[in-house]
Amino acid sequence: MNDNTQNDDQFFRDKVIWITGASSGIGEGLAKALAKVSAKLVISARNTEALERVCEECVAKGANIADIMAISHDVTDFEAIPQAVNDVLARFSRIDILINNAGLGQRSFAIDTKLEVYQRVMDVNVMGPIALTKAVMPIMIEQQSGHIAVTSSIAGKLGPPLRTGYSASKHAVMGFFDALRSEVAFHGIKVSTLVAGVVRTNVVANALQGDGTAIGPEEGLMNEGLTVEEATAIILSKLSAEEDEIIVGEGQEVQMLRMKEKDPVAFFRMIEQMAATQLYGAK
């Protein structure tokens, strides 16, 4: 174990950390990693059975069952949020870190995508994190401390084809939490945006097509990008350093991000050609 890992472990020890979307993927990875360092965990997701499995595996990683609270919760059930927050306070008395990780993908041409698909993606990816953050903010303001994070995406910086709804939602998340950072800094609250690239999770399998059906595991299997463990290690290291914007990716996607920052016009032309080649077979 290197010094940085030791520092990360100490940073998260005994902190009350709420992770949404904790039943799979990055959320599950974060929960398991934090279980090893004696954090007090609140894990929430819609899938109760999967959430119970994650809870059991966190205990197997060394967590005390008394230090884990599992909440079956859909992030779009806004009316249920106040009770969930009260339940967390009744159990742990405070909330130190909120990681808004629950998300929903979308893969379809804009012309083929129903409006209700866009609405669902925006509710899950944007309004869900906003609603929970607003409910937790008064607690952190009273504490005069706290850290709020949200899982955005490189798609929230770029505009890749077939992702008009997903990209729009992740751009919105970046905008909201960047603005929020400026508002809450006075209260001792940090805000971090996680700019995630390709990570080997089930996010594509669960992504909605234009008609609202999920792509499914047959076509949505992810074999490229970072492993969940690699992504988790990056996130926790950067969160412990309280970095504002955290890039979670490697390779071509990060190069594209840098290209857009340096020469946006060249980037737009390049991605147009990429879309034409991939989607229409153009040369």
Buried (B, 14 or more C-beta within 10 A) or exposed (E): EEEEBEEBBEBBEEBBBBBBBBBBBBBBBBBBBBBEBBBBBBBBBBBEEBBBBBBEBBBEBEBEEEBBBBBBBBBBEBEBBEEBBEBBBEBBEBBBBBBBBBBBBBBBEEEEBBEEBBEBBBBBBBBBBBBBBEBBBEBBBEBEEBBBBBBBBBBBBBBBBBBBBBBBBBBBBBBBBBEBBEEBEEBEBBBBBBBBBBBBBBBBBBBBBBEEEBBEEEEBEBEEBBEBEBBBBBBBBBBBEEBEBBBBBBEEBBEBBEBBEEEEEEBEEBBEEEBEEEEEEEE
